[in-house]
Amino acid sequence: MDTILVLAIATIIVVLVFEYTNGFHDAANIIATVIASRAMTPVQAVMLVAFFEFLGPLLGGTAVANTIGTFVTLDDLDRVLSLTIVLCGLAGAIGWNLLTWWRGIPSSSSHALVGGLAGVVVIAAGSDHVSWGFDELFQGHLSGVAKVIVALILSPLVGFWVGFILHKIMLMLLRGAHPSINRDLRRLQYVTSAGLAFSHGANDAQKSMGILTLVLLLGGFIPTFEVPFWVMMACSLTITLGILTGGWQIVRTLGFSIYKIRPLHALDSQVTAGAVIFGSSMFGAPVSTTHVVASSIMGIGASERPKAVRWGKAREIVTTWLITIPGAALMAITCYLVVRAFT
């Protein structure tokens, strides 16, 4: 078996491992508010979310996959080197995911992937092999790393303010409602949590779809960058398996450590996050479910009782957001230097 085929198979396996860690890392982001508001038991929440998570990658298009799979240019390099670069970039992202999951800190799998891949490409091939997109940004076009960074900055802000405004409207509409309305709000979360799960699958699984397609292209197994159906199915199954095994430590952070979640807060958060993530998917912008869900909870809490929001926990999460890209990049670079030292 030749080196290219071995590397391609190894990289595909690592991509799927990343997708699995993405699933169990982000499961908490989707089910945290459902559990905190007591709309469902943990088992019910996970089963419902897993089903719609599975459908997201299959029905959500490939716009995000195209963004992720084309922000680095490696086709002019030796095939062995290019596949090694992708492998180390993924290893850095997985390492960061595991570290933040172990510490119970909600970070972004998406930006860990971008940071890991961009960092190792700069060291191994040069910065000209990364599509930074900053020149295009000044001309009014979003592409490359600039598109990811803009999405990183804007999506939590949009999540915060949409959550803030939506909750104000809902409080006005339900003013004077009987407490029994909470029963209906809990039931509605079967719909809103399903929508959030579908949106998450449509956005997050596409990132691995993009990397897998890039691996196939670099290995010479496909002629052009076009996502095969089996890649969609593999990523869909893997992220669903990750969801089923869930990251319960992060449930405590998002569901209980930012703001006291009641049924209306949970419903508004799910509507907000689902809309923002699905809209981003349509524009091909890879966003973080963690960022959007956490910021929507903050916005909802701020619209009701700003002093009750645990801003200290919010600052901790924001700090993690800021160090995710460089942290994953450092892990990926370390992995690459170790590999080069032994080859």
Phi, psi and chi 1 to 4 in degrees:
 res  aa     phi    psi   chi1   chi2   chi3   chi4
   1 MET       -  127.4 -167.1  178.7  -67.8      -
   2 ASP   -77.2  165.2   66.3   24.5      -      -
   3 THR   -61.4  -40.6  -56.0      -      -      -
   4 ILE   -62.3  -43.9  -67.9  174.2      -      -
   5 LEU   -65.4  -41.8 -178.0   58.5      -      -
   6 VAL   -61.6  -46.0  170.7      -      -      -
   7 LEU   -63.9  -40.9  -91.3  175.5      -      -
   8 ALA   -62.3  -45.2      -      -      -      -
   9 ILE   -63.8  -43.9  -67.8  173.0      -      -
  10 ALA   -61.8  -41.6      -      -      -      -
  11 THR   -67.8  -40.2  -52.3      -      -      -
  12 ILE   -60.5  -42.6  -71.1  170.4      -      -
  13 ILE   -61.8  -43.3  -68.6  171.0      -      -
  14 VAL   -66.3  -37.8  173.3      -      -      -
  15 VAL   -58.2  -44.9  172.0      -      -      -
  16 LEU   -68.6  -33.7  -64.7  177.7      -      -
  17 VAL   -63.6  -43.4  169.6      -      -      -
  18 PHE   -59.0  -44.2  169.2   78.0      -      -
  19 GLU   -63.0  -37.4 -170.1   66.2   -4.5      -
  20 TYR   -64.0  -47.2  172.1   78.0      -      -
  21 THR   -63.2  -34.2   65.2      -      -      -
  22 ASN   -61.3  -43.6 -170.4    8.6      -      -
  23 GLY   -63.7  -50.1      -      -      -      -
  24 PHE   -74.2  -25.4   81.0   69.4      -      -
  25 HIS   -70.4  -40.3 -168.7  -81.2      -      -
  26 ASP   -93.9   -8.0  -75.9    3.2      -      -
  27 ALA   -54.7  -42.0      -      -      -      -
  28 ALA   -61.9  -34.4      -      -      -      -
  29 ASN   -61.8  -32.9  -55.6  -36.1      -      -
  30 ILE   -86.7  -38.1  -53.9  167.9      -      -
  31 ILE   -97.5   -8.2   64.3  176.8      -      -
  32 ALA   -57.9  -50.0      -      -      -      -
  33 THR   -71.2  -32.2   54.0      -      -      -
  34 VAL   -62.5  -44.2  173.8      -      -      -
  35 ILE   -72.5  -42.4  -65.8  172.7      -      -
  36 ALA   -62.9  -32.7      -      -      -      -
  37 SER   -88.5   -1.9   66.4      -      -      -
  38 ARG    62.3   31.6  -62.3  176.8 -177.1  172.5
  39 ALA   -75.5  -31.2      -      -      -      -
  40 MET  -144.0  159.9  -59.2  178.9 -149.3      -
  41 THR   -76.1  160.1   65.8      -      -      -
  42 PRO   -54.3  -40.1  -28.6   36.1      -      -
  43 VAL   -66.4  -45.0  172.6      -      -      -
  44 GLN   -60.2  -44.5  -71.2  173.3  -32.6      -
  45 ALA   -62.2  -45.4      -      -      -      -
  46 VAL   -65.4  -41.8  167.7      -      -      -
  47 MET   -66.4  -43.4  -64.5  -55.2  -65.5      -
  48 LEU   -63.9  -47.5  176.9   73.4      -      -
  49 VAL   -63.0  -41.4  163.6      -      -      -
  50 ALA   -60.8  -41.0      -      -      -      -
  51 PHE   -62.0  -48.4  177.2   74.6      -      -
  52 PHE   -76.8  -26.2  -75.0   94.7      -      -
  53 GLU   -62.2  -39.5 -170.0   80.8   28.1      -
  54 PHE   -63.0  -38.4  175.3   77.8      -      -
  55 LEU   -73.7  -30.1  -64.8  178.8      -      -
  56 GLY   -53.4  -53.2      -      -      -      -
  57 PRO   -65.0  -28.9  -21.1   32.4      -      -
  58 LEU   -79.5  -28.2  -60.1  178.1      -      -
  59 LEU  -115.1   -3.7  -56.6  176.7      -      -
  60 GLY   -91.9    6.7      -      -      -      -
  61 GLY    82.2 -170.3      -      -      -      -
  62 THR  -133.3   19.1   59.4      -      -      -
  63 ALA   -62.2  -42.4      -      -      -      -
  64 VAL   -68.6  -38.7  175.5      -      -      -
  65 ALA   -59.6  -39.1      -      -      -      -
  66 ASN   -65.5  -39.0  -68.0  -25.1      -      -
  67 THR   -64.2  -48.7  -61.9      -      -      -
  68 ILE   -69.0  -39.9  -69.5  -66.1      -      -
  69 GLY   -77.1   -8.9      -      -      -      -
  70 THR  -122.9    8.2   57.4      -      -      -
  71 PHE   -84.1   -6.9   86.4   92.4      -      -
  72 VAL  -122.9  147.7  -67.2      -      -      -
  73 THR  -116.8  109.6  -54.0      -      -      -
  74 LEU  -124.5    1.3  -58.3  173.3      -      -
  75 ASP   -72.3  -11.3   51.6   -5.9      -      -
  76 ASP   -93.2    2.6   60.9  -25.4      -      -
  77 LEU   -96.7  166.0  -58.9  177.1      -      -
  78 ASP   -57.5  138.6  174.3   76.1      -      -
  79 ARG   -61.1  -39.2  -73.8 -176.9  176.3  179.2
  80 VAL   -63.3  -44.6  172.2      -      -      -
  81 LEU   -64.0  -44.5  175.4   59.7      -      -
  82 SER   -63.6  -41.0   63.2      -      -      -
  83 LEU   -70.0  -34.3  -70.5  172.0      -      -
  84 THR   -63.8  -40.5  -58.0      -      -      -
  85 ILE   -60.8  -47.7  -72.0  171.4      -      -
  86 VAL   -62.9  -41.5  174.9      -      -      -
  87 LEU   -60.8  -45.1 -173.0   59.4      -      -
  88 CYS   -69.5  -36.7  -68.3      -      -      -
  89 GLY   -60.5  -42.4      -      -      -      -
  90 LEU   -66.0  -40.1  -73.4  162.9      -      -
  91 ALA   -60.8  -40.0      -      -      -      -
  92 GLY   -63.5  -41.7      -      -      -      -
  93 ALA   -66.0  -41.8      -      -      -      -
  94 ILE   -64.9  -43.4  -69.0  170.8      -      -
  95 GLY   -58.5  -42.7      -      -      -      -
  96 TRP   -67.0  -41.8 -173.5 -100.4      -      -
  97 ASN   -57.7  -45.2  -89.3   -3.4      -      -
  98 LEU   -67.6  -39.1  -67.6  174.1      -      -
  99 LEU   -63.2  -47.9  175.8   63.6      -      -
 100 THR   -71.6  -32.7   51.7      -      -      -
 101 TRP   -65.1  -43.9  166.4   76.7      -      -
 102 TRP   -60.7  -38.3  174.4   57.6      -      -
 103 ARG   -83.7   -4.3  -60.9  -64.8  -61.4  174.0
 104 GLY    70.6   28.3      -      -      -      -
 105 ILE  -106.3  124.7  -59.5  170.8      -      -
 106 PRO   -74.5  108.6   19.8  -22.8      -      -
 107 SER  -119.0 -179.8   67.4      -      -      -
 108 SER  -101.7  117.3  167.6      -      -      -
 109 SER   -64.4  -34.7  -60.3      -      -      -
 110 SER   -61.6  -49.1  -48.7      -      -      -
 111 HIS   -77.7  -23.3  -59.1  109.6      -      -
 112 ALA   -64.6  -40.2      -      -      -      -
 113 LEU   -64.8  -46.9  177.4   59.8      -      -
 114 VAL   -64.0  -43.7  171.1      -      -      -
 115 GLY   -63.9  -45.2      -      -      -      -
 116 GLY   -61.5  -46.3      -      -      -      -
 117 LEU   -70.5  -45.0 -162.7   52.9      -      -
 118 ALA   -63.8  -41.4      -      -      -      -
 119 GLY   -61.4  -47.7      -      -      -      -
 120 VAL   -72.3  -31.5   73.4      -      -      -
 121 VAL   -64.8  -42.2  167.4      -      -      -
 122 VAL   -60.8  -43.9  169.0      -      -      -
 123 ILE   -71.8  -40.9  -66.4  -62.4      -      -
 124 ALA   -87.4  -31.0      -      -      -      -
 125 ALA  -127.0  -16.9      -      -      -      -
 126 GLY   107.8  152.1      -      -      -      -
 127 SER   -66.0  -20.5   60.2      -      -      -
 128 ASP   -71.6   -8.4   56.7  -38.3      -      -
 129 HIS   -92.7    3.5  -75.0   75.9      -      -
 130 VAL  -109.3  130.9  178.3      -      -      -
 131 SER   -82.1   95.2  173.7      -      -      -
 132 TRP   -73.5  -39.5  -61.1  105.6      -      -
 133 GLY    78.2    9.4      -      -      -      -
 134 PHE   -74.6  -36.5  -65.7  116.0      -      -
 135 ASP   -62.6  -43.1  -68.9  -22.9      -      -
 136 GLU   -65.3  -32.8  -68.4   81.8   -4.3      -
 137 LEU   -61.5  -42.0  178.8   62.2      -      -
 138 PHE   -68.4  -17.4  -66.2  126.3      -      -
 139 GLN   -96.3    4.8  -62.9  170.2   10.6      -
 140 GLY    90.8   13.9      -      -      -      -
 141 HIS  -117.2  138.8  -58.8  -68.8      -      -
 142 LEU  -101.4  126.8  -74.1  174.3      -      -
 143 SER  -160.4  164.5   63.2      -      -      -
 144 GLY    58.2 -147.4      -      -      -      -
 145 VAL   -63.4  -34.5  175.8      -      -      -
 146 ALA   -58.7  -39.0      -      -      -      -
 147 LYS   -63.3  -40.2 -172.2  173.6 -171.6  176.4
 148 VAL   -66.4  -43.2  176.1      -      -      -
 149 ILE   -67.2  -41.5  -68.1  176.0      -      -
 150 VAL   -60.4  -43.1  168.0      -      -      -
 151 ALA   -64.9  -37.6      -      -      -      -
 152 LEU   -60.0  -41.1  167.8   68.2      -      -
 153 ILE   -79.3  -45.8  -65.0  170.2      -      -
 154 LEU   -77.1  -37.2  -71.0 -175.6      -      -
 155 SER   -61.6  -42.6   57.3      -      -      -
 156 PRO   -67.5  -34.9    1.4   -1.1      -      -
 157 LEU   -64.9  -44.6  -66.8  175.7      -      -
 158 VAL   -63.2  -43.5  172.4      -      -      -
 159 GLY   -59.1  -42.1      -      -      -      -
 160 PHE   -62.0  -51.7 -178.9   93.8      -      -
 161 TRP   -75.6  -33.8  -73.1  110.0      -      -
 162 VAL   -64.7  -43.1  170.3      -      -      -
 163 GLY   -62.1  -42.6      -      -      -      -
 164 PHE   -58.8  -51.3 -175.3   97.7      -      -
 165 ILE   -69.5  -44.1  -65.9  167.3      -      -
 166 LEU   -59.7  -42.4  176.2   62.5      -      -
 167 HIS   -68.0  -37.9 -166.3   62.6      -      -
 168 LYS   -58.7  -44.6  -74.6  -76.4 -170.1 -174.2
 169 ILE   -64.2  -44.8  -67.3  171.1      -      -
 170 MET   -65.2  -38.6  -67.9  -63.5  -72.4      -
 171 LEU   -62.5  -38.5  -73.4  174.2      -      -
 172 MET   -67.7  -43.7 -178.0  177.8   65.5      -
 173 LEU   -66.7  -34.2  -67.5  175.4      -      -
 174 LEU   -99.0   11.6  -63.1  177.1      -      -
 175 ARG   -60.2  127.5 -175.2  172.4   48.4 -160.6
 176 GLY    82.7    2.6      -      -      -      -
 177 ALA   -67.5  150.6      -      -      -      -
 178 HIS   -70.6  145.1 -169.3  -87.0      -      -
 179 PRO   -53.9  -21.2  -28.0   35.5      -      -
 180 SER   -64.6  -13.2   63.1      -      -      -
 181 ILE   -61.0  -23.5 -167.3   68.5      -      -
 182 ASN   -60.9  -31.2  -75.2  -39.1      -      -
 183 ARG   -63.8  -41.8 -177.5  175.2   60.3 -108.8
 184 ASP   -69.3  -36.7  -63.3  -37.8      -      -
 185 LEU   -65.1  -36.1  -65.8  174.2      -      -
 186 ARG   -66.8  -40.9  -71.3 -170.2  176.2   99.6
 187 ARG   -64.2  -39.1  -71.9  172.6  179.3  166.7
 188 LEU   -61.7  -25.1  -81.1  172.8      -      -
 189 GLN   -67.8  -16.3  -72.4 -177.7   57.9      -
 190 TYR   -63.3  -35.0  -78.3   83.3      -      -
 191 VAL   -80.2  -47.8  176.7      -      -      -
 192 THR   -69.6  -36.3   54.7      -      -      -
 193 SER   -70.4  -33.1   60.0      -      -      -
 194 ALA   -64.1  -41.5      -      -      -      -
 195 GLY   -64.1  -40.6      -      -      -      -
 196 LEU   -64.4  -41.7  176.1   56.6      -      -
 197 ALA   -63.5  -43.0      -      -      -      -
 198 PHE   -61.2  -45.2 -179.2   88.6      -      -
 199 SER   -61.4  -42.3  -60.6      -      -      -
 200 HIS   -62.0  -46.3  176.3  -96.2      -      -
 201 GLY   -61.7  -40.8      -      -      -      -
 202 ALA   -66.0  -27.3      -      -      -      -
 203 ASN   -96.1  -52.8 -165.3  -75.2      -      -
 204 ASP   -72.7  -42.0  -86.8   50.6      -      -
 205 ALA   -65.7  -26.7      -      -      -      -
 206 GLN   -65.0  -24.3  -76.1 -165.2   51.9      -
 207 LYS   -65.6  -44.5  -64.7  149.3 -166.4  172.4
 208 SER   -70.4  -33.2  -67.4      -      -      -
 209 MET   -59.1  -41.9  -74.6  159.2   51.5      -
 210 GLY   -64.5  -42.6      -      -      -      -
 211 ILE   -68.5  -41.6  -62.8  -62.2      -      -
 212 LEU   -60.7  -42.5  -95.1 -179.1      -      -
 213 THR   -65.5  -38.1  -53.6      -      -      -
 214 LEU   -61.3  -42.4  175.3   62.8      -      -
 215 VAL   -60.8  -44.5  169.1      -      -      -
 216 LEU   -63.6  -37.6  -63.8  174.5      -      -
 217 LEU   -69.2  -45.4 -177.7   64.5      -      -
 218 LEU   -65.7  -32.9  -65.9  174.9      -      -
 219 GLY   -79.5   -6.8      -      -      -      -
 220 GLY    81.4   19.9      -      -      -      -
 221 PHE   -89.6  -19.1  -57.4  105.6      -      -
 222 ILE  -133.9  150.2   56.4  174.8      -      -
 223 PRO   -80.9  -31.1   26.9  -32.7      -      -
 224 THR  -136.1  164.2   58.5      -      -      -
 225 PHE   -77.2   95.5 -170.4   93.0      -      -
 226 GLU  -145.2  124.2 -173.4  172.1  -15.3      -
 227 VAL   -71.2  117.0 -178.0      -      -      -
 228 PRO   -71.2  156.4  -14.3   29.1      -      -
 229 PHE   -64.0  -37.7  178.4   74.5      -      -
 230 TRP   -65.0  -28.1   73.1  -96.7      -      -
 231 VAL   -68.2  -44.0  167.5      -      -      -
 232 MET   -57.3  -46.8  -63.4 -178.5 -169.9      -
 233 MET   -65.3  -41.5 -178.2   60.7   72.3      -
 234 ALA   -62.9  -44.1      -      -      -      -
 235 CYS   -68.7  -37.4  -69.0      -      -      -
 236 SER   -62.6  -46.2 -177.4      -      -      -
 237 LEU   -65.3  -41.2  -73.0  169.4      -      -
 238 THR   -69.4  -43.8  -51.6      -      -      -
 239 ILE   -67.8  -32.7 -162.8  170.9      -      -
 240 THR   -65.8  -41.1  -58.5      -      -      -
 241 LEU   -61.7  -40.0 -177.8   60.6      -      -
 242 GLY   -62.7  -40.9      -      -      -      -
 243 ILE   -59.9  -41.7  -69.4  -70.8      -      -
 244 LEU   -66.1  -24.0  -71.7  170.7      -      -
 245 THR   -98.9   -7.3   52.6      -      -      -
 246 GLY    38.9  151.5      -      -      -      -
 247 GLY  -106.4   88.9      -      -      -      -
 248 TRP   -71.8  -23.3  -59.3  104.1      -      -
 249 GLN   -62.8  -36.7  -73.1  176.2  -71.7      -
 250 ILE   -76.3  -22.4  -60.0  172.2      -      -
 251 VAL   -57.6  -42.2  168.5      -      -      -
 252 ARG   -63.3  -38.3  -71.1 -165.8  -66.9  -88.3
 253 THR   -67.0  -51.4  -60.7      -      -      -
 254 LEU   -78.5  -35.2  -70.9  175.7      -      -
 255 GLY   -84.4  -24.2      -      -      -      -
 256 PHE  -132.3  -15.5  -57.7   98.7      -      -
 257 SER  -101.8   -6.8  -62.5      -      -      -
 258 ILE  -103.9  -46.4  -63.1  175.7      -      -
 259 TYR  -158.4  149.7 -169.1   73.7      -      -
 260 LYS   -71.4  114.0 -173.3  174.4 -178.6  178.9
 261 ILE   -89.7  125.0  -59.4  -68.3      -      -
 262 ARG  -115.0  172.9  -65.3 -174.4  175.4   87.7
 263 PRO   -53.2  -42.3  -30.7   36.8      -      -
 264 LEU   -67.0  -39.5 -179.0   58.8      -      -
 265 HIS   -61.6  -44.3  -54.3  127.1      -      -
 266 ALA   -62.9  -45.4      -      -      -      -
 267 LEU   -60.4  -47.5 -177.7   72.8      -      -
 268 ASP   -64.4  -38.5  -69.6  -15.2      -      -
 269 SER   -64.4  -42.7  173.5      -      -      -
 270 GLN   -66.3  -41.6  -69.2  154.8   24.4      -
 271 VAL   -62.7  -45.9  170.1      -      -      -
 272 THR   -61.7  -53.8  -62.2      -      -      -
 273 ALA   -63.4  -43.2      -      -      -      -
 274 GLY   -60.6  -43.2      -      -      -      -
 275 ALA   -66.2  -44.1      -      -      -      -
 276 VAL   -65.7  -44.0  172.1      -      -      -
 277 ILE   -68.5  -43.6  -65.4  165.9      -      -
 278 PHE   -65.8  -40.8 -172.0   74.5      -      -
 279 GLY   -61.3  -39.7      -      -      -      -
 280 SER   -64.6  -38.4  -60.3      -      -      -
 281 SER   -61.5  -38.9  -61.5      -      -      -
 282 MET   -65.1  -29.0  -65.0  -60.1   98.4      -
 283 PHE   -92.3    1.7  -74.9  101.7      -      -
 284 GLY    73.5   22.9      -      -      -      -
 285 ALA   -97.5  116.3      -      -      -      -
 286 PRO   -75.1  116.4   26.4  -29.9      -      -
 287 VAL  -119.0  169.7  -61.8      -      -      -
 288 SER  -102.0  122.0  167.1      -      -      -
 289 THR   -59.0  -38.7  -57.1      -      -      -
 290 THR   -56.9  -49.6  -51.3      -      -      -
 291 HIS   -59.4  -48.5  -68.4 -160.2      -      -
 292 VAL   -69.6  -44.2  178.2      -      -      -
 293 VAL   -64.4  -47.0  171.2      -      -      -
 294 ALA   -62.0  -43.3      -      -      -      -
 295 SER   -69.3  -33.7   63.1      -      -      -
 296 SER   -65.9  -39.1   70.4      -      -      -
 297 ILE   -63.8  -41.4  -65.5  170.9      -      -
 298 MET   -62.4  -43.8  -67.3  177.2 -149.9      -
 299 GLY   -62.9  -41.8      -      -      -      -
 300 ILE   -65.1  -44.4  -71.7  163.6      -      -
 301 GLY   -63.3  -41.1      -      -      -      -
 302 ALA   -66.1  -31.1      -      -      -      -
 303 SER   -72.8  -19.7   74.4      -      -      -
 304 GLU  -105.6  -57.7 -170.4  174.1  -88.0      -
 305 ARG  -145.1   87.9  -71.7 -169.9  -59.7  154.6
 306 PRO   -55.1  -34.8  -23.9   32.5      -      -
 307 LYS   -70.8  -19.7  -69.2 -176.6  178.6  179.0
 308 ALA   -84.2  -12.9      -      -      -      -
 309 VAL   -72.8  131.4  178.1      -      -      -
 310 ARG   -84.6   84.9  -63.4  178.9 -179.9   91.6
 311 TRP   -67.3  -23.5  -63.0  107.5      -      -
 312 GLY   -61.5  -44.2      -      -      -      -
 313 LYS   -65.3  -36.7  177.8   58.8   67.6  173.9
 314 ALA   -62.8  -42.3      -      -      -      -
 315 ARG   -62.7  -38.3  -77.6 -167.3  -65.5  -89.0
 316 GLU   -62.0  -42.6  177.4 -175.5  -38.2      -
 317 ILE   -66.2  -44.1  -66.2  171.5      -      -
 318 VAL   -61.6  -41.1  170.0      -      -      -
 319 THR   -58.6  -42.0  -59.5      -      -      -
 320 THR   -64.1  -38.4  -52.0      -      -      -
 321 TRP   -57.7  -43.9  -66.6  -12.8      -      -
 322 LEU   -69.1  -28.9  -65.3  175.9      -      -
 323 ILE   -98.1   -2.2   64.6  173.4      -      -
 324 THR   -63.1  -50.0  -70.6      -      -      -
 325 ILE   -62.8  -51.7  -71.7  179.6      -      -
 326 PRO   -66.3  -33.8   17.8  -29.1      -      -
 327 GLY   -64.5  -47.4      -      -      -      -
 328 ALA   -65.4  -36.9      -      -      -      -
 329 ALA   -62.0  -42.9      -      -      -      -
 330 LEU   -63.5  -41.7 -176.8   60.1      -      -
 331 MET   -63.4  -41.9  -74.8 -169.6  166.9      -
 332 ALA   -66.5  -41.4      -      -      -      -
 333 ILE   -63.6  -42.7  -69.0  168.1      -      -
 334 THR   -59.6  -44.2  -57.6      -      -      -
 335 CYS   -60.0  -43.7  176.4      -      -      -
 336 TYR   -64.7  -43.2  176.5   75.7      -      -
 337 LEU   -65.4  -35.7  -66.7  176.3      -      -
 338 VAL   -65.9  -45.2  169.2      -      -      -
 339 VAL   -60.4  -44.0  169.2      -      -      -
 340 ARG   -66.0  -32.2  -65.0  -64.2  -69.0  177.8
 341 ALA   -69.2  -24.6      -      -      -      -
 342 PHE  -107.7   10.5  -72.7   94.9      -      -
 343 THR  -127.9      -   56.4      -      -      -
